[in-house]
């Protein structure tokens, strides 16, 4: 059972890294030097689903790791 939980944990971690890498921020270093003003945008389409998937997978990843703390 513990090996299955470890495999699921690794799988969730890899998918979470990929989803975070796919999110488009397009601001780069321009905000550091005063470029690109504060533009408020709503998330739409794939960006919205990537955002939701990041939150859900982050919670699953946290729950699995807390489960590891209390397992024998």
C-alpha positions as CSV (number, residue, x, y, z in Angstrom):
1,X,0.0,0.0,0.0
2,X,2.8,2.4,0.9
3,X,4.5,1.8,-2.5
4,X,1.3,2.6,-4.3
5,X,1.0,5.8,-2.3
6,X,4.6,6.7,-3.1
7,X,4.0,6.1,-6.8
8,X,0.9,8.3,-6.8
9,X,2.8,11.0,-4.9
10,X,5.6,11.0,-7.6
11,X,3.0,11.0,-10.4
12,X,1.1,13.9,-8.8
13,X,4.4,15.8,-8.3
14,X,5.5,15.4,-11.9
15,X,2.0,16.5,-13.3
16,X,2.0,19.4,-10.9
17,X,5.4,20.6,-12.1
18,X,4.3,20.3,-15.8
19,X,1.0,22.2,-15.1
20,X,2.9,25.0,-13.3
21,X,5.4,25.2,-16.2
22,X,2.6,25.4,-18.8
23,X,0.9,28.4,-17.2
24,X,1.5,31.6,-19.2
25,X,2.7,34.6,-17.2
26,X,4.2,36.7,-20.0
27,X,5.5,39.3,-17.7
28,X,9.1,38.2,-17.3
29,X,11.6,40.7,-16.0
30,X,9.7,43.7,-17.4
31,X,7.9,44.3,-14.1
32,X,11.3,44.4,-12.3
33,X,12.4,47.4,-14.3
34,X,9.1,49.3,-14.3
35,X,7.7,48.1,-17.6
36,X,4.2,46.6,-18.3
37,X,1.6,48.3,-16.1
38,X,-0.8,46.5,-13.9
39,X,-3.3,45.0,-16.3
40,X,-6.1,43.0,-14.7
41,X,-7.1,40.0,-16.8
42,X,-9.6,37.2,-16.1
43,X,-8.6,33.7,-16.7
44,X,-10.3,32.1,-19.7
45,X,-10.2,28.7,-21.5
46,X,-7.2,26.5,-20.9
47,X,-5.5,29.0,-18.6
48,X,-8.5,28.8,-16.2
49,X,-8.5,25.0,-16.2
50,X,-4.7,24.9,-15.6
51,X,-5.2,27.2,-12.7
52,X,-7.9,25.0,-11.2
53,X,-5.8,21.9,-11.8
54,X,-2.9,23.5,-10.0
55,X,-4.9,24.1,-6.9
56,X,-6.5,20.7,-6.9
57,X,-3.2,18.8,-7.5
58,X,-1.5,21.0,-4.9
59,X,-4.1,20.0,-2.3
60,X,-3.8,16.3,-3.3
61,X,0.0,16.5,-3.1
62,X,-0.3,18.1,0.4
63,X,-2.8,15.5,1.6
64,X,-0.6,12.6,0.4
65,X,2.4,14.0,2.1
66,X,0.5,14.6,5.4
67,X,-0.7,11.0,5.1
68,X,3.0,9.9,4.9
69,X,3.7,11.8,8.2
70,X,1.1,9.8,10.1
71,X,1.6,6.4,8.5
72,X,3.6,3.7,10.1
